[in-house]
Amino acid sequence: MKVLVRRAGRRDLDGIHARWLRLREAEAKADARFAPSKNADPIARDHRELILADPRTAFFVAEERGELAGFLHAQIDQNDPSYELERYGRLVDVYVDETRRRQGVGTALLRCCVEWFASLGVREYRVRTPIAHPDARTFFERAGATVVSTTLTARVE
């Protein structure tokens, strides 16, 4: 079955939110440092309402027969002014339902997002993937992404 990818609207926010919660649960299960706060649910829901209208932000949804199969949240960020590249695209969140993975859903979402970036003159996108989710890194590397930096973290006692 062919999946349809489109820009999300207000009617998609509940479906996006449900999948966002699944994404956060999976990240927290893999690494407790990614655990959402106790107020994450209402904060994220309210924030999504606000940023949906921001022209620097886009949500894309993949659907099949009217059912959501996944979503991608992207935005355009200003780079540090000391760099030649003034702005870049950033993939904030990407989630594909477990039953729909490895069926081209993520690729279709990414393709639509990259087209959006290109239409706005954005020449590069960035994405961070948790080390505990090597499949995510593999997916983006297969799509042409390369590692340019590593984020390290340390506890402060």
VEXNUZA-864262 format. One record per residue (C-alpha): residue number from 1; residue in one letter; z, x, y. Coordinates in steps of 0.02 Angstrom, whole numbers, always signed. Layout:
N
(NUM, "A", (Z, X, Y)) ...
***
This chain:
157
(1, "M", (+0, +0, +0)) (2, "K", (-45, +66, +172)) (3, "V", (+96, +89, +297)) (4, "L", (+74, +40, +480)) (5, "V", (+150, +155, +611)) (6, "R", (+175, +91, +787)) (7, "R", (+284, +111, +940)) (8, "A", (+448, +21, +916)) (9, "G", (+508, -119, +1027)) (10, "R", (+671, -211, +1051)) (11, "R", (+640, -315, +895)) (12, "D", (+649, -155, +791)) (13, "L", (+816, -92, +855)) (14, "D", (+923, -171, +718)) (15, "G", (+813, -94, +582)) (16, "I", (+813, +74, +668)) (17, "H", (+1001, +67, +689)) (18, "A", (+1030, +27, +505)) (19, "R", (+925, +177, +454)) (20, "W", (+1007, +287, +585)) (21, "L", (+1176, +246, +505)) (22, "R", (+1106, +295, +334)) (23, "L", (+1043, +458, +407)) (24, "R", (+1213, +498, +481)) (25, "E", (+1301, +454, +317)) (26, "A", (+1185, +571, +221)) (27, "E", (+1212, +712, +345)) (28, "A", (+1401, +689, +341)) (29, "K", (+1402, +687, +152)) (30, "A", (+1308, +852, +150)) (31, "D", (+1412, +932, +288)) (32, "A", (+1567, +854, +366)) (33, "R", (+1525, +933, +534)) (34, "F", (+1390, +801, +552)) (35, "A", (+1511, +656, +530)) (36, "P", (+1488, +525, +665)) (37, "S", (+1634, +477, +775)) (38, "K", (+1725, +314, +743)) (39, "N", (+1637, +243, +897)) (40, "A", (+1463, +306, +849)) (41, "D", (+1398, +136, +795)) (42, "P", (+1417, +42, +961)) (43, "I", (+1381, +197, +1065)) (44, "A", (+1217, +229, +975)) (45, "R", (+1167, +46, +981)) (46, "D", (+1198, +35, +1169)) (47, "H", (+1115, +203, +1204)) (48, "R", (+959, +153, +1108)) (49, "E", (+942, -3, +1216)) (50, "L", (+943, +106, +1372)) (51, "I", (+825, +242, +1314)) (52, "L", (+696, +123, +1242)) (53, "A", (+631, +99, +1420)) (54, "D", (+632, +285, +1463)) (55, "P", (+451, +350, +1473)) (56, "R", (+509, +519, +1408)) (57, "T", (+570, +439, +1246)) (58, "A", (+478, +353, +1104)) (59, "F", (+530, +269, +945)) (60, "F", (+401, +247, +809)) (61, "V", (+423, +137, +657)) (62, "A", (+331, +135, +492)) (63, "E", (+316, -36, +413)) (64, "E", (+237, -113, +262)) (65, "R", (+216, -301, +251)) (66, "G", (+333, -323, +398)) (67, "E", (+473, -218, +319)) (68, "L", (+529, -56, +401)) (69, "A", (+507, +97, +293)) (70, "G", (+567, +226, +419)) (71, "F", (+577, +279, +600)) (72, "L", (+555, +429, +713)) (73, "H", (+641, +454, +880)) (74, "A", (+559, +581, +995)) (75, "Q", (+579, +634, +1174)) (76, "I", (+509, +755, +1298)) (77, "D", (+630, +887, +1362)) (78, "Q", (+619, +1005, +1511)) (79, "N", (+628, +1185, +1459)) (80, "D", (+734, +1316, +1544)) (81, "P", (+636, +1360, +1703)) (82, "S", (+633, +1544, +1656)) (83, "Y", (+508, +1507, +1516)) (84, "E", (+321, +1483, +1537)) (85, "L", (+323, +1323, +1434)) (86, "E", (+387, +1193, +1557)) (87, "R", (+422, +1053, +1434)) (88, "Y", (+415, +1019, +1250)) (89, "G", (+430, +876, +1130)) (90, "R", (+585, +857, +1026)) (91, "L", (+607, +758, +867)) (92, "V", (+781, +685, +886)) (93, "D", (+790, +589, +722)) (94, "V", (+672, +555, +578)) (95, "Y", (+718, +444, +432)) (96, "V", (+617, +373, +288)) (97, "D", (+695, +252, +165)) (98, "E", (+735, +341, +2)) (99, "T", (+619, +229, -99)) (100, "R", (+473, +272, +18)) (101, "R", (+489, +461, +24)) (102, "R", (+346, +571, -33)) (103, "Q", (+223, +430, -4)) (104, "G", (+152, +484, +164)) (105, "V", (+271, +382, +273)) (106, "G", (+349, +533, +359)) (107, "T", (+178, +612, +383)) (108, "A", (+112, +453, +463)) (109, "L", (+262, +444, +580)) (110, "L", (+243, +626, +629)) (111, "R", (+56, +608, +658)) (112, "C", (+83, +461, +775)) (113, "C", (+218, +556, +869)) (114, "V", (+111, +713, +887)) (115, "E", (-29, +604, +957)) (116, "W", (+94, +535, +1085)) (117, "F", (+148, +711, +1133)) (118, "A", (-33, +766, +1151)) (119, "S", (-76, +614, +1259)) (120, "L", (+58, +671, +1381)) (121, "G", (+0, +852, +1384)) (122, "V", (+146, +916, +1279)) (123, "R", (+89, +1072, +1185)) (124, "E", (+237, +1101, +1070)) (125, "Y", (+374, +1006, +980)) (126, "R", (+540, +1062, +911)) (127, "V", (+649, +992, +774)) (128, "R", (+817, +1045, +702)) (129, "T", (+855, +1013, +520)) (130, "P", (+1024, +1030, +437)) (131, "I", (+1033, +1176, +316)) (132, "A", (+1101, +1054, +186)) (133, "H", (+935, +959, +189)) (134, "P", (+804, +1087, +134)) (135, "D", (+677, +948, +98)) (136, "A", (+672, +910, +284)) (137, "R", (+633, +1090, +327)) (138, "T", (+500, +1096, +191)) (139, "F", (+420, +937, +259)) (140, "F", (+404, +1008, +434)) (141, "E", (+344, +1177, +374)) (142, "R", (+206, +1091, +275)) (143, "A", (+160, +1001, +437)) (144, "G", (+138, +1170, +523)) (145, "A", (+310, +1201, +599)) (146, "T", (+382, +1376, +593)) (147, "V", (+558, +1439, +617)) (148, "V", (+580, +1519, +788)) (149, "S", (+768, +1524, +801)) (150, "T", (+925, +1490, +702)) (151, "T", (+1077, +1396, +764)) (152, "L", (+1242, +1471, +710)) (153, "T", (+1410, +1386, +725)) (154, "A", (+1587, +1453, +719)) (155, "R", (+1756, +1371, +731)) (156, "V", (+1863, +1409, +881)) (157, "E", (+2045, +1431, +832)) 
***
